[in-house]
């Protein structure tokens, strides 16, 4: 799955560690999501979308 | 004279103690039962010593197990749920699955090779073989997953 997490995070000026803390997960999880190596669980995907005040579809898109 | 501890920390400690008291109390008869069982199966030891030592050794373990599995079950469940959101949990699960299949396959392979080549240290397979294969493959798999994602 592709995602815009790094881009959204950059627009807010958040570090990976700060975002991880806000979302209640680990920094490594954020790194892995941004690199597309880890697909987050649905609750975490909702948390991410909610944090950036957008929808899951705006953050994550399935691989073509 | 040492400085007086803050009242808040004493209250926190008392609260924590109150939380574990049911588990401590409930585990005591179980620990005594373990002691009695040990004394029954080992009649060459003095009964009172066997019961006391076995009960004392198993009491903390049973208390912790009861606390985690029974009295704090909801907290444990929520901790498991929150852990599912982490990539580390995904690594752990993948490494555990790899270790399981490696251990099963590895034990069959070792047993077959040991029997065919008549190697006593390979066949029959025992706990040591299972532990080495299981822990080794788990550790290698977890570390390689971690390295791949960094």
Backbone of each chain as ProteinMPNN parsed JSONL, in Angstrom:
{"seq_chain_A": "XXXXXXXXXXXXXXXXXXXXXXXXXXXXXXXXXXXXXXXXXXXXXXXXXXXXXXXXXXXXXXXX", "coords_chain_A": {"N_chain_A": [[0.834, -1.195, 0.0], [0.519, 2.205, -0.831], [1.427, 5.386, 0.61], [0.861, 8.699, 2.021], [2.129, 9.528, 4.234], [4.673, 10.537, 5.053], [4.771, 12.925, 3.682], [2.533, 14.317, 4.714], [3.307, 14.467, 7.36], [5.552, 16.061, 7.131], [4.401, 18.48, 6.341], [3.27, 19.314, 8.675], [5.452, 19.686, 10.17], [6.41, 17.766, 11.887], [8.375, 15.454, 13.763], [9.431, 12.034, 13.244], [9.528, 10.675, 15.638], [7.966, 12.302, 17.283], [5.453, 12.13, 16.07], [5.003, 9.409, 16.383], [4.749, 9.272, 19.132], [2.441, 10.776, 19.585], [0.587, 9.167, 18.296], [0.717, 6.921, 19.783], [2.431, 4.813, 19.227], [5.395, 3.099, 17.974], [8.531, 4.662, 16.965], [9.845, 3.277, 15.004], [7.732, 2.016, 13.788], [6.471, 4.099, 12.445], [8.511, 4.768, 10.67], [8.639, 2.408, 9.157], [6.073, 2.37, 8.017], [6.135, 4.68, 6.444], [8.069, 3.946, 4.613], [6.724, 2.081, 3.263], [6.85, -0.531, 4.031], [5.369, -1.651, 5.963], [2.045, -2.267, 6.594], [-0.311, -0.445, 8.296], [-2.457, -1.322, 11.116], [-6.067, -1.288, 11.07], [-7.211, 0.341, 13.193], [-4.936, 1.955, 13.739], [-4.553, 3.199, 11.294], [-6.876, 4.727, 11.159], [-6.394, 6.403, 13.323], [-4.174, 7.815, 12.365], [-5.287, 9.115, 10.13], [-7.238, 10.638, 11.438], [-5.634, 12.246, 13.019], [-4.377, 13.873, 11.117], [-6.526, 15.168, 10.198], [-8.057, 14.163, 8.06], [-9.164, 11.733, 5.599], [-8.939, 8.126, 5.565], [-8.562, 7.214, 2.977], [-7.354, 9.376, 1.804], [-4.862, 9.282, 2.836], [-3.819, 6.682, 2.568], [-3.315, 4.573, -0.249], [-4.251, 1.833, -2.272], [-1.899, -0.497, -3.76], [-1.235, -0.239, -7.289]], "CA_chain_A": [[0.0, 0.0, 0.0], [1.274, 3.47, -0.851], [0.846, 6.346, 1.561], [1.385, 10.074, 2.004], [2.41, 9.863, 5.636], [5.87, 11.378, 5.173], [4.398, 14.251, 3.163], [1.643, 14.949, 5.705], [4.102, 14.745, 8.557], [6.429, 17.194, 6.821], [3.616, 19.728, 6.311], [3.04, 19.723, 10.07], [6.747, 19.882, 10.829], [6.527, 16.783, 12.976], [9.401, 14.417, 13.601], [8.866, 10.679, 13.311], [9.365, 10.324, 17.049], [6.832, 13.06, 17.83], [4.225, 11.543, 15.532], [4.838, 8.099, 17.034], [4.276, 9.501, 20.502], [1.048, 11.227, 19.491], [-0.254, 8.047, 17.864], [0.858, 5.828, 20.741], [3.123, 3.677, 18.618], [6.848, 3.277, 18.036], [9.119, 5.426, 15.857], [10.142, 2.31, 13.956], [6.482, 1.761, 13.064], [6.294, 5.231, 11.516], [9.534, 4.613, 9.618], [8.25, 1.283, 8.289], [4.881, 2.759, 7.237], [6.559, 5.65, 5.434], [8.824, 3.249, 3.557], [5.825, 1.139, 2.599], [7.203, -1.898, 4.406], [4.416, -2.125, 6.971], [0.686, -1.718, 6.484], [-0.811, -0.315, 9.671], [-3.76, -1.908, 11.425], [-7.162, -0.338, 10.799], [-7.273, 1.394, 14.228], [-3.828, 2.908, 13.591], [-4.826, 3.98, 10.077], [-7.889, 5.725, 11.549], [-5.726, 7.389, 14.195], [-3.337, 8.657, 11.498], [-6.186, 9.978, 9.348], [-7.864, 11.571, 12.366], [-4.621, 13.214, 13.45], [-4.139, 14.831, 10.031], [-7.846, 15.716, 9.855], [-8.397, 13.75, 6.705], [-9.732, 10.378, 5.565], [-7.953, 7.064, 5.332], [-8.299, 7.153, 1.528], [-6.453, 10.48, 1.45], [-3.512, 8.955, 3.326], [-3.382, 5.386, 2.019], [-3.921, 4.12, -1.51], [-3.767, 0.483, -2.58], [-0.946, -0.631, -4.874], [-1.95, -0.436, -8.561]], "C_chain_A": [[0.878, 1.258, 0.0], [0.634, 4.443, 0.138], [1.557, 7.693, 1.481], [1.803, 10.511, 3.403], [3.599, 10.817, 5.784], [5.552, 12.815, 4.765], [3.524, 14.995, 4.185], [2.404, 15.352, 6.955], [4.984, 15.974, 8.334], [5.655, 18.512, 6.829], [3.333, 20.236, 7.726], [4.34, 19.989, 10.827], [6.968, 18.95, 12.002], [7.675, 15.82, 12.707], [8.721, 13.06, 13.691], [8.601, 10.283, 14.762], [8.15, 11.025, 17.654], [5.511, 12.481, 17.347], [3.943, 10.192, 16.195], [4.261, 8.27, 18.431], [2.797, 9.906, 20.508], [0.124, 10.048, 19.183], [-0.183, 6.852, 18.808], [1.479, 4.596, 20.122], [4.63, 3.938, 18.654], [7.346, 4.055, 16.815], [9.412, 4.495, 14.685], [8.898, 2.007, 13.124], [6.242, 2.856, 12.035], [7.261, 5.107, 10.348], [9.085, 3.536, 8.62], [7.024, 1.621, 7.442], [5.306, 3.693, 6.109], [7.314, 4.988, 4.286], [7.966, 2.236, 2.814], [6.11, -0.309, 2.934], [6.204, -2.496, 5.39], [3.071, -1.442, 6.755], [0.089, -1.629, 7.88], [-2.148, -1.028, 9.858], [-4.831, -0.849, 11.169], [-7.276, 0.731, 11.899], [-6.159, 2.426, 14.092], [-4.035, 3.784, 12.353], [-5.859, 5.074, 10.374], [-7.259, 6.824, 12.409], [-4.904, 8.364, 13.35], [-4.224, 9.649, 10.727], [-6.812, 11.046, 10.248], [-6.867, 12.653, 12.782], [-4.384, 14.278, 12.385], [-5.437, 15.413, 9.477], [-8.209, 15.413, 8.41], [-8.993, 12.34, 6.755], [-8.624, 9.362, 5.288], [-7.562, 7.021, 3.849], [-7.346, 8.256, 1.073], [-5.013, 10.181, 1.876], [-2.98, 7.695, 2.647], [-4.097, 5.082, 0.699], [-3.367, 2.728, -1.816], [-2.804, 0.484, -3.76], [-1.705, -0.857, -6.178], [-1.807, -1.89, -9.032]], "O_chain_A": [[1.855, 1.349, 0.745], [-0.549, 4.333, 0.459], [2.667, 7.816, 0.964], [1.83, 11.701, 3.717], [3.539, 11.782, 6.545], [5.991, 13.777, 5.395], [3.763, 16.167, 4.476], [2.183, 16.418, 7.528], [5.144, 16.812, 9.222], [6.175, 19.538, 7.266], [3.176, 21.437, 7.944], [4.33, 20.452, 11.967], [7.626, 19.3, 12.982], [7.915, 15.423, 11.567], [7.585, 12.948, 14.153], [7.595, 9.647, 15.077], [7.4, 10.434, 18.431], [4.562, 12.356, 18.12], [2.801, 9.874, 16.525], [3.394, 7.507, 18.857], [2.014, 9.434, 21.332], [-0.973, 9.943, 19.731], [-0.93, 5.886, 18.653], [1.104, 3.469, 20.448], [5.084, 4.888, 19.292], [6.684, 4.104, 15.779], [9.25, 4.87, 13.524], [8.986, 1.771, 11.919], [5.858, 2.582, 10.898], [6.89, 5.31, 9.192], [9.144, 3.731, 7.406], [6.938, 1.211, 6.284], [4.894, 3.523, 4.962], [7.212, 5.412, 3.135], [8.419, 1.609, 1.856], [5.675, -1.216, 2.223], [6.197, -3.705, 5.621], [2.97, -0.215, 6.736], [-0.006, -2.64, 8.576], [-2.869, -1.299, 8.898], [-4.529, 0.34, 11.064], [-7.422, 1.912, 11.582], [-6.382, 3.619, 14.299], [-3.723, 4.974, 12.372], [-5.732, 6.203, 9.9], [-7.551, 8.008, 12.245], [-4.927, 9.573, 13.579], [-3.949, 10.848, 10.68], [-6.905, 12.213, 9.867], [-7.218, 13.829, 12.883], [-4.21, 15.453, 12.708], [-5.447, 16.061, 8.431], [-8.613, 16.292, 7.649], [-9.289, 11.824, 7.832], [-7.531, 9.706, 4.84], [-6.397, 6.819, 3.506], [-6.624, 8.1, 0.088], [-4.066, 10.758, 1.341], [-1.831, 7.654, 2.207], [-5.299, 5.299, 0.551], [-2.175, 2.471, -1.646], [-2.876, 1.341, -4.64], [-2.702, -1.578, -6.195], [-2.338, -2.254, -10.082]]}, "seq_chain_B": "XXXXXXXXXXXXXXXXXXXXXXXXXXXXXXXXXXXXXXXXXXXXXXXXXXXXXXXXXXXXXXXXXXXXXXXXXXXXXXXXXXXXXXXXXXXXXXXXXXXXXXXXXXXXXXXXXXXXXXXXXXXXXXXXXXXXXXXXXXXXXXXXXXXXXX", "coords_chain_B": {"N_chain_B": [[19.634, 11.861, 59.182], [17.309, 10.418, 57.015], [15.562, 12.058, 54.303], [12.027, 12.662, 54.434], [9.789, 10.601, 52.587], [7.845, 11.598, 49.758], [4.329, 12.083, 50.178], [2.642, 11.392, 48.11], [3.961, 9.37, 46.642], [3.937, 7.327, 48.476], [1.236, 6.8, 48.689], [0.78, 5.957, 46.087], [2.282, 3.625, 46.077], [0.906, 2.132, 47.977], [-1.543, 1.871, 46.709], [-0.766, 0.354, 44.492], [0.041, -1.943, 45.803], [-2.378, -2.746, 46.909], [-3.668, -3.477, 44.612], [-2.383, -5.826, 43.875], [-2.813, -7.52, 45.973], [-5.112, -9.365, 46.002], [-4.237, -11.317, 44.158], [-1.931, -12.244, 45.417], [-3.013, -13.345, 47.733], [-4.76, -15.285, 46.653], [-2.972, -16.947, 45.391], [-1.57, -18.183, 47.396], [-2.782, -20.606, 48.637], [-2.565, -22.225, 46.381], [0.178, -22.358, 45.98], [0.868, -23.689, 48.314], [-0.382, -26.099, 47.793], [1.164, -26.958, 45.652], [3.544, -27.334, 47.018], [2.774, -29.419, 48.736], [2.244, -31.389, 46.881], [4.775, -31.754, 45.816], [6.115, -32.687, 48.09], [4.76, -35.062, 48.481], [5.496, -36.513, 46.192], [8.179, -36.691, 46.591], [9.205, -38.373, 48.891], [11.546, -38.818, 50.285], [12.551, -36.432, 51.204], [12.376, -34.255, 54.084], [9.061, -33.646, 55.103], [7.944, -31.137, 55.988], [9.956, -29.317, 55.292], [10.132, -29.692, 52.53], [7.562, -28.92, 51.68], [7.528, -26.223, 52.533], [9.763, -25.05, 51.18], [9.163, -25.54, 48.457], [6.673, -24.272, 48.264], [7.411, -21.648, 48.877], [9.064, -21.081, 46.721], [7.379, -21.291, 44.52], [5.27, -19.576, 45.025], [5.619, -16.688, 44.391], [5.743, -16.897, 41.589], [3.303, -18.059, 40.852], [1.618, -16.101, 41.839], [2.256, -13.867, 40.233], [1.527, -14.889, 37.736], [-1.242, -15.297, 38.123], [-2.011, -12.657, 38.568], [-1.47, -11.452, 36.101], [-2.845, -13.09, 34.233], [-5.419, -13.365, 35.223], [-6.433, -11.377, 37.174], [-5.666, -8.948, 36.024], [-6.599, -9.096, 33.475], [-8.066, -7.583, 31.625], [-6.438, -5.355, 31.295], [-4.199, -6.572, 30.238], [-5.253, -7.535, 27.849], [-5.841, -5.112, 26.553], [-3.287, -4.124, 26.316], [-2.205, -5.989, 24.577], [-3.788, -5.487, 22.35], [-3.047, -2.817, 21.75], [-0.414, -3.266, 21.174], [-0.568, -4.537, 18.758], [-0.547, -2.624, 16.861], [2.014, -1.966, 16.361], [5.048, -2.161, 14.442], [6.971, -3.772, 15.424], [5.594, -5.821, 16.692], [4.578, -7.108, 14.487], [6.963, -8.043, 13.361], [7.709, -9.77, 15.387], [5.65, -11.672, 15.314], [5.99, -12.719, 12.756], [8.557, -13.742, 12.969], [8.113, -15.647, 14.936], [6.407, -17.435, 13.628], [8.127, -18.291, 11.598], [10.097, -19.496, 13.168], [8.644, -21.587, 14.289], [8.0, -23.265, 12.058], [10.59, -23.793, 11.166], [11.648, -25.126, 13.355], [10.014, -27.418, 13.504], [10.484, -28.621, 10.965], [13.265, -28.776, 11.099], [13.719, -30.472, 13.297], [12.682, -32.879, 12.337], [14.446, -33.257, 10.214], [16.925, -33.455, 11.575], [16.471, -35.728, 13.118], [16.079, -37.653, 11.128], [18.55, -37.565, 9.776], [20.272, -38.168, 11.881], [19.464, -40.787, 12.516], [19.932, -42.108, 10.103], [22.675, -41.751, 9.689], [23.644, -42.746, 11.971], [24.268, -41.11, 14.242], [24.757, -40.301, 17.452], [24.494, -37.883, 18.784], [22.672, -36.512, 17.387], [20.363, -38.019, 17.008], [18.283, -39.804, 19.282], [16.187, -36.908, 18.847], [16.067, -34.195, 21.166], [15.111, -32.084, 23.965], [17.095, -30.119, 23.954], [17.852, -29.905, 21.241], [15.443, -28.933, 20.177], [15.209, -26.509, 21.545], [17.523, -25.115, 20.738], [17.13, -24.968, 17.957], [14.619, -23.641, 17.878], [14.927, -21.203, 19.425], [17.193, -20.169, 18.186], [16.396, -19.907, 15.441], [14.272, -18.167, 15.75], [15.53, -15.87, 16.824], [17.358, -15.205, 14.774], [15.608, -14.773, 12.64], [14.024, -12.637, 13.595], [15.978, -10.65, 13.938], [16.888, -10.353, 11.308], [14.585, -9.405, 10.037], [14.268, -6.999, 11.364], [16.602, -5.698, 10.596], [16.196, -5.522, 7.836], [14.085, -3.704, 7.662], [15.121, -1.335, 8.601]], "CA_chain_B": [[18.254, 11.366, 59.058], [16.9, 10.511, 55.603], [14.389, 12.913, 54.086], [10.74, 11.947, 54.371], [9.327, 10.367, 51.224], [6.612, 12.34, 49.485], [3.104, 11.345, 50.504], [2.049, 10.883, 46.862], [4.573, 8.1, 46.233], [3.481, 6.302, 49.427], [-0.135, 6.48, 48.285], [0.875, 5.176, 44.836], [2.757, 2.277, 46.415], [-0.194, 1.441, 48.659], [-2.534, 1.526, 45.673], [-0.202, -0.753, 43.708], [0.008, -3.134, 46.676], [-3.782, -3.153, 47.02], [-4.036, -4.102, 43.339], [-1.825, -7.185, 43.748], [-3.157, -8.331, 47.156], [-5.95, -10.533, 45.693], [-3.429, -12.355, 43.5], [-1.039, -12.817, 46.439], [-3.842, -14.183, 48.615], [-5.292, -16.438, 45.916], [-1.897, -17.857, 44.987], [-0.993, -18.863, 48.564], [-3.189, -22.017, 48.717], [-2.048, -22.961, 45.212], [1.595, -22.617, 46.252], [0.89, -24.746, 49.333], [-0.747, -27.348, 47.103], [2.361, -27.365, 44.9], [4.471, -27.841, 48.034], [2.267, -30.708, 49.201], [2.424, -32.327, 45.768], [6.21, -32.045, 45.749], [6.456, -33.515, 49.259], [4.177, -36.395, 48.252], [6.265, -37.198, 45.154], [9.574, -36.807, 47.045], [9.086, -38.721, 50.319], [12.862, -38.878, 50.946], [12.81, -35.125, 51.831], [11.473, -33.974, 55.223], [7.81, -33.091, 54.549], [7.748, -29.703, 56.261], [10.947, -28.556, 54.514], [9.747, -29.797, 51.117], [6.373, -28.08, 51.462], [7.888, -24.81, 52.72], [10.667, -24.575, 50.127], [8.443, -25.542, 47.167], [5.641, -23.223, 48.317], [8.077, -20.34, 48.824], [9.605, -20.868, 45.361], [6.326, -21.17, 43.493], [4.295, -18.529, 45.386], [5.704, -15.477, 43.556], [5.471, -17.195, 40.167], [1.85, -18.243, 40.705], [0.991, -14.789, 42.089], [2.436, -13.033, 39.029], [0.708, -15.484, 36.669], [-2.65, -14.988, 38.411], [-2.209, -11.219, 38.391], [-1.478, -11.126, 34.668], [-3.823, -13.857, 33.453], [-6.778, -13.325, 35.765], [-6.879, -10.123, 37.79], [-5.426, -7.799, 35.136], [-6.831, -9.611, 32.129], [-8.507, -6.517, 30.72], [-5.266, -4.52, 30.978], [-3.355, -7.367, 29.356], [-5.892, -7.538, 26.526], [-5.672, -3.808, 25.905], [-1.865, -4.014, 25.962], [-2.017, -6.798, 23.369], [-4.434, -4.756, 21.254], [-2.243, -1.658, 21.357], [0.822, -3.79, 20.601], [-0.796, -4.983, 17.381], [-0.351, -1.497, 15.956], [3.441, -1.731, 16.184], [5.738, -3.003, 13.468], [7.733, -4.756, 16.205], [4.711, -6.963, 16.902], [4.536, -7.83, 13.204], [8.238, -8.777, 13.269], [7.661, -10.848, 16.385], [4.748, -12.724, 14.83], [6.591, -13.359, 11.59], [9.697, -14.532, 13.459], [7.576, -16.802, 15.67], [5.922, -18.393, 12.621], [9.316, -18.869, 10.959], [10.744, -20.379, 14.15], [7.818, -22.79, 14.442], [8.186, -24.16, 10.909], [11.99, -24.214, 11.142], [11.847, -26.119, 14.416], [9.356, -28.668, 13.107], [11.246, -29.202, 9.854], [14.629, -29.032, 11.565], [13.714, -31.657, 14.163], [12.501, -34.042, 11.45], [15.692, -33.42, 9.469], [17.966, -33.935, 12.489], [16.144, -37.103, 13.494], [16.331, -38.51, 9.957], [20.0, -37.623, 9.547], [20.872, -38.871, 13.023], [19.166, -42.214, 12.392], [20.577, -42.659, 8.897], [24.138, -41.751, 9.828], [23.923, -43.31, 13.306], [24.934, -40.084, 15.057], [24.07, -40.266, 18.743], [24.212, -36.525, 19.266], [21.556, -35.965, 16.592], [19.158, -38.832, 17.167], [16.975, -39.163, 19.169], [16.173, -35.468, 19.12], [15.606, -33.909, 22.532], [14.748, -30.706, 24.304], [18.192, -29.223, 23.558], [17.732, -29.654, 19.798], [14.262, -28.085, 19.962], [15.492, -25.154, 22.053], [18.526, -24.47, 19.874], [16.478, -24.644, 16.68], [13.54, -22.671, 18.1], [15.438, -19.888, 19.844], [18.123, -19.703, 17.143], [15.694, -19.44, 14.238], [13.485, -16.983, 16.119], [16.425, -14.715, 16.963], [17.889, -14.845, 13.447], [14.525, -14.244, 11.825], [13.648, -11.311, 14.118], [17.053, -9.691, 13.655], [16.94, -10.07, 9.867], [13.431, -8.547, 9.72], [14.573, -5.676, 11.92], [17.648, -5.114, 9.768], [15.602, -5.236, 6.532], [13.184, -2.548, 7.742], [15.784, -0.126, 9.113]], "C_chain_B": [[17.769, 11.506, 57.606], [15.661, 11.38, 55.434], [13.112, 12.084, 53.962], [10.31, 11.791, 52.921], [8.053, 11.152, 50.986], [5.397, 11.453, 49.725], [2.502, 10.693, 49.245], [2.626, 9.529, 46.48], [4.137, 6.981, 47.172], [2.066, 5.849, 49.06], [-0.117, 5.601, 47.026], [1.317, 3.754, 45.137], [1.662, 1.471, 47.09], [-1.264, 0.997, 47.666], [-2.059, 0.336, 44.853], [-0.265, -2.05, 44.507], [-1.418, -3.665, 46.784], [-4.238, -3.886, 45.747], [-3.559, -5.549, 43.253], [-2.201, -8.096, 44.917], [-4.063, -9.528, 46.83], [-5.162, -11.672, 45.052], [-2.51, -13.036, 44.505], [-1.823, -13.782, 47.321], [-4.318, -15.447, 47.895], [-4.203, -17.437, 45.566], [-1.328, -18.651, 46.157], [-1.46, -20.323, 48.679], [-2.685, -22.848, 47.549], [-0.572, -23.317, 45.417], [1.737, -23.727, 47.304], [0.564, -26.101, 48.709], [0.435, -27.871, 46.296], [3.391, -27.969, 45.844], [4.069, -29.23, 48.5], [2.475, -31.777, 48.129], [3.891, -32.756, 45.665], [6.617, -32.976, 46.89], [5.944, -34.945, 49.077], [5.014, -37.192, 47.244], [7.731, -37.39, 45.543], [9.606, -37.154, 48.53], [10.429, -38.786, 51.054], [13.249, -37.531, 51.562], [11.895, -34.961, 53.042], [10.239, -33.193, 54.722], [7.701, -31.58, 54.75], [8.702, -28.842, 55.436], [10.54, -28.536, 53.038], [8.566, -28.878, 50.815], [6.763, -26.601, 51.505], [8.717, -24.29, 51.553], [9.923, -24.48, 48.791], [7.391, -24.435, 47.147], [6.273, -21.838, 48.186], [8.592, -20.035, 47.417], [8.503, -20.606, 44.342], [5.341, -20.03, 43.773], [4.407, -17.285, 44.498], [5.344, -15.726, 42.092], [3.968, -17.328, 39.942], [1.134, -16.899, 40.886], [1.087, -13.897, 40.849], [1.549, -13.557, 37.89], [-0.765, -15.165, 36.878], [-2.95, -13.515, 38.155], [-2.352, -10.863, 36.904], [-2.647, -11.803, 33.956], [-5.256, -13.7, 33.939], [-7.18, -11.93, 36.217], [-6.667, -8.904, 36.894], [-5.676, -8.165, 33.69], [-7.215, -8.494, 31.15], [-7.336, -5.62, 30.316], [-4.345, -5.254, 30.013], [-3.924, -7.366, 27.944], [-5.69, -6.21, 25.813], [-4.212, -3.587, 25.502], [-1.578, -4.8, 24.691], [-2.592, -6.06, 22.164], [-3.572, -3.595, 20.775], [-0.938, -2.12, 20.719], [0.667, -4.202, 19.155], [-0.55, -3.866, 16.371], [1.125, -1.283, 15.642], [4.043, -2.677, 15.148], [6.535, -4.084, 14.197], [6.894, -6.007, 16.467], [4.614, -7.799, 15.629], [5.815, -8.64, 13.01], [8.195, -9.997, 14.173], [6.815, -12.007, 15.866], [5.36, -13.465, 13.645], [7.759, -14.25, 12.02], [9.211, -15.78, 14.187], [7.083, -17.864, 14.688], [7.098, -19.082, 11.944], [9.979, -19.881, 11.896], [9.963, -21.679, 14.303], [8.08, -23.766, 13.296], [9.626, -24.669, 10.838], [12.234, -25.302, 12.18], [11.236, -27.461, 14.016], [10.172, -29.377, 12.02], [12.641, -29.624, 10.284], [14.707, -30.285, 12.418], [13.561, -32.929, 13.328], [13.796, -34.337, 10.702], [16.787, -34.007, 10.365], [17.735, -35.398, 12.861], [16.462, -38.063, 12.345], [17.834, -38.685, 9.732], [20.692, -38.419, 10.647], [20.672, -40.367, 12.927], [19.935, -42.829, 11.231], [22.085, -42.781, 9.081], [24.609, -42.323, 11.168], [24.767, -42.35, 14.162], [24.149, -39.905, 16.353], [23.703, -38.876, 19.217], [23.087, -35.854, 18.46], [20.253, -36.716, 16.855], [19.285, -39.706, 18.419], [17.028, -37.676, 19.513], [15.57, -35.225, 20.504], [15.275, -32.442, 22.708], [15.818, -29.72, 23.828], [18.096, -28.881, 22.072], [16.58, -28.681, 19.521], [14.538, -26.651, 20.394], [16.471, -24.42, 21.143], [17.888, -24.046, 18.554], [15.447, -23.524, 16.848], [14.065, -21.286, 18.421], [16.344, -19.305, 18.765], [17.382, -19.151, 15.935], [14.846, -18.22, 14.545], [14.369, -15.742, 16.147], [16.933, -14.252, 15.596], [16.808, -14.188, 12.589], [14.15, -12.829, 12.279], [14.709, -10.271, 13.747], [17.119, -9.348, 12.164], [15.769, -9.183, 9.448], [13.702, -7.117, 10.168], [15.588, -4.946, 11.038], [17.081, -4.679, 8.413], [14.796, -3.932, 6.559], [13.863, -1.273, 8.208], [16.374, 0.71, 8.004]], "O_chain_B": [[17.816, 12.598, 57.04], [14.809, 11.433, 56.321], [13.122, 10.963, 53.456], [10.442, 12.717, 52.12], [7.264, 11.351, 51.91], [5.434, 10.243, 49.504], [1.936, 9.602, 49.303], [1.895, 8.638, 46.047], [3.982, 5.834, 46.752], [1.748, 4.661, 49.116], [-0.879, 4.642, 46.908], [0.813, 2.796, 44.55], [1.498, 0.281, 46.821], [-1.814, -0.1, 47.768], [-2.832, -0.574, 44.552], [-0.581, -3.113, 43.971], [-1.645, -4.875, 46.756], [-5.075, -4.788, 45.797], [-4.218, -6.396, 42.65], [-1.944, -9.3, 44.873], [-3.809, -10.621, 47.336], [-5.386, -12.843, 45.358], [-2.325, -14.252, 44.461], [-1.366, -14.885, 47.62], [-4.282, -16.542, 48.457], [-4.466, -18.635, 45.454], [-0.676, -19.675, 45.951], [-0.617, -21.211, 48.807], [-2.41, -24.038, 47.701], [-0.128, -24.415, 45.08], [2.61, -24.588, 47.198], [1.162, -27.118, 49.058], [0.683, -29.076, 46.257], [4.03, -28.973, 45.529], [4.913, -30.114, 48.643], [2.835, -32.915, 48.429], [4.209, -33.928, 45.461], [7.366, -33.931, 46.687], [6.603, -35.909, 49.465], [5.22, -38.394, 47.414], [8.448, -38.16, 44.903], [9.992, -36.319, 49.347], [10.466, -38.808, 52.284], [14.181, -37.478, 52.364], [10.77, -35.462, 53.041], [10.374, -32.202, 54.005], [7.407, -30.838, 53.813], [8.325, -27.78, 54.941], [10.596, -27.495, 52.383], [8.57, -28.151, 49.822], [6.381, -25.823, 50.63], [8.427, -23.23, 50.999], [10.03, -23.481, 48.081], [7.231, -23.743, 46.142], [5.755, -20.969, 47.485], [8.566, -18.887, 46.972], [8.667, -19.805, 43.421], [4.655, -19.568, 42.861], [3.413, -16.862, 43.91], [4.725, -14.886, 41.439], [3.421, -16.789, 38.98], [0.171, -16.598, 40.181], [0.112, -13.25, 40.465], [0.909, -12.784, 37.177], [-1.464, -14.805, 35.931], [-3.993, -13.165, 37.603], [-3.225, -10.089, 36.51], [-3.353, -11.17, 33.171], [-6.2, -13.878, 33.17], [-8.148, -11.362, 35.712], [-7.412, -7.929, 36.994], [-5.048, -7.619, 32.784], [-6.755, -8.461, 30.009], [-7.237, -5.182, 29.17], [-3.783, -4.659, 29.094], [-3.191, -7.219, 26.966], [-5.401, -6.177, 24.617], [-3.928, -2.952, 24.487], [-0.815, -4.356, 23.833], [-1.976, -6.008, 21.1], [-3.379, -3.398, 19.575], [-0.409, -1.453, 19.83], [1.64, -4.22, 18.401], [-0.366, -4.121, 15.18], [1.458, -0.501, 14.751], [3.616, -3.822, 14.996], [6.75, -5.172, 13.665], [7.418, -7.121, 16.465], [4.574, -9.028, 15.678], [5.768, -9.782, 12.553], [8.585, -11.099, 13.787], [7.206, -13.17, 15.963], [5.258, -14.688, 13.546], [7.932, -15.357, 11.511], [9.817, -16.845, 14.074], [7.314, -19.055, 14.892], [7.083, -20.295, 11.737], [10.37, -20.971, 11.479], [10.555, -22.751, 14.431], [8.348, -24.946, 13.526], [9.863, -25.827, 10.494], [12.938, -26.278, 11.918], [11.863, -28.509, 14.171], [10.502, -30.557, 12.135], [13.138, -30.681, 9.892], [15.643, -31.074, 12.287], [14.229, -33.931, 13.582], [14.202, -35.491, 10.565], [17.488, -34.938, 9.969], [18.67, -36.197, 12.912], [17.033, -39.134, 12.551], [18.323, -39.796, 9.526], [21.577, -39.234, 10.385], [21.586, -41.14, 13.217], [20.51, -43.912, 11.346], [22.695, -43.775, 8.686], [25.805, -42.376, 11.455], [25.806, -42.712, 14.713], [23.018, -39.419, 16.346], [22.734, -38.695, 19.955], [22.619, -34.771, 18.81], [19.179, -36.118, 16.916], [20.339, -40.314, 18.603], [17.812, -37.247, 20.359], [14.684, -35.954, 20.949], [15.174, -31.675, 21.75], [15.501, -28.627, 23.359], [18.239, -27.721, 21.684], [16.718, -27.738, 18.741], [14.158, -25.7, 19.711], [16.273, -23.25, 20.817], [18.075, -22.921, 18.091], [15.408, -22.58, 16.059], [13.697, -20.308, 17.771], [16.282, -18.113, 18.461], [17.693, -18.06, 15.455], [14.707, -17.333, 13.703], [14.025, -14.704, 15.583], [16.938, -13.058, 15.298], [17.051, -13.191, 11.908], [13.978, -11.932, 11.453], [14.391, -9.167, 13.306], [17.372, -8.201, 11.795], [15.932, -8.305, 8.6], [13.407, -6.157, 9.456], [15.458, -3.752, 10.769], [17.429, -3.616, 7.898], [14.82, -3.157, 5.604], [13.232, -0.216, 8.211], [16.965, 1.758, 8.269]]}, "name": "protein", "num_of_chains": 2, "seq": "XXXXXXXXXXXXXXXXXXXXXXXXXXXXXXXXXXXXXXXXXXXXXXXXXXXXXXXXXXXXXXXXXXXXXXXXXXXXXXXXXXXXXXXXXXXXXXXXXXXXXXXXXXXXXXXXXXXXXXXXXXXXXXXXXXXXXXXXXXXXXXXXXXXXXXXXXXXXXXXXXXXXXXXXXXXXXXXXXXXXXXXXXXXXXXXXXXXXXXXXXXXXXXXXXXXXXX"}
